[in-house]
Amino acid sequence: MEARRTFKAGDHEYTDVKPERIELAIAADVEFLKTHPTRKRGGITPDALEKRRTWKAAFRARVTLFAEQNGIAKTEIAWLGRLKHQDIVAFRRSPPA
């Protein structure tokens, strides 16, 4: 853990905090993280991954068709490769050519 490594390196010596208090804080943080994991174990299920891929492929197809029907240049839809929300919103707000 990064906090323990920094503590053992002695960087805390330049603060007004006692080493015992730092050790207690690190121990409390470690205990909290053990009881409150930040990531789910195992990741995404294969079914959920396939569903996500299917949705993205369908979305790309719809936007590409819309662009073709409305004369929008392919350079305007280059963001389809990364599918970020801000790109979708910007595309939606852009006036038709």
C-alpha positions in Angstrom: 0.0 0.0 0.0 1.3 3.4 -0.9 0.6 5.1 2.5 2.6 2.4 4.3 5.5 2.7 1.9 5.5 6.5 2.3 5.3 6.2 6.1 8.2 3.7 6.2 10.3 6.0 4.0 10.0 8.6 6.8 8.3 11.4 4.9 6.0 11.9 7.9 8.9 13.3 9.9 8.3 16.7 8.4 4.8 17.0 9.8 3.5 17.8 13.3 1.6 14.5 13.4 2.8 11.7 15.7 3.8 8.4 14.1 1.3 6.5 16.2 -1.5 8.6 15.0 -0.5 8.0 11.3 -0.3 4.3 11.9 -3.8 4.3 13.4 -5.1 6.2 10.4 -3.5 3.8 8.0 -4.9 0.8 9.8 -8.4 2.4 9.9 -8.2 3.1 6.2 -7.1 -0.5 5.4 -9.9 -1.9 7.5 -12.5 0.4 5.8 -11.3 -0.7 2.4 -11.6 -4.4 3.3 -15.2 -3.9 4.3 -16.1 -1.6 1.5 -14.5 -2.9 -1.7 -14.4 -0.4 -4.6 -14.5 -3.0 -7.4 -16.7 -5.9 -7.9 -14.9 -9.2 -8.2 -15.1 -11.0 -11.5 -15.9 -7.9 -13.7 -18.7 -7.9 -16.2 -20.5 -11.1 -17.0 -20.2 -12.5 -20.6 -24.0 -12.0 -21.1 -23.8 -8.4 -20.1 -20.7 -7.8 -22.2 -22.5 -9.3 -25.3 -25.5 -7.1 -24.6 -23.4 -4.0 -24.4 -21.6 -4.9 -27.6 -24.9 -5.5 -29.4 -26.3 -2.2 -28.3 -23.2 -0.3 -29.4 -23.2 -1.9 -32.8 -26.9 -1.1 -33.3 -26.3 2.5 -32.1 -23.4 2.9 -34.5 -25.5 1.6 -37.4 -28.4 4.0 -36.6 -26.2 7.0 -36.4 -24.3 6.1 -39.6 -27.6 5.6 -41.4 -28.9 9.0 -40.0 -25.7 10.7 -41.2 -25.9 9.2 -44.6 -29.6 10.2 -45.0 -28.9 13.8 -43.9 -25.7 14.3 -45.8 -23.4 14.5 -42.8 -19.8 13.9 -43.5 -18.0 10.8 -42.1 -15.6 13.1 -40.4 -18.5 14.4 -38.2 -19.2 10.9 -37.0 -15.6 9.7 -36.4 -16.4 9.7 -32.6 -18.5 6.6 -33.1 -15.4 4.5 -32.5 -15.2 5.6 -28.9 -18.9 6.3 -28.1 -18.5 8.9 -25.3 -21.6 10.7 -24.0 -20.3 14.1 -24.7 -19.8 13.2 -28.3 -23.3 11.9 -28.6 -24.7 15.1 -27.1 -22.5 17.3 -29.3 -23.7 15.4 -32.4 -27.3 15.8 -31.3 -27.0 19.5 -30.8 -25.1 20.2 -34.0 -27.3 21.8 -36.7 -28.0 19.9 -39.8 -25.9 20.8 -42.9 
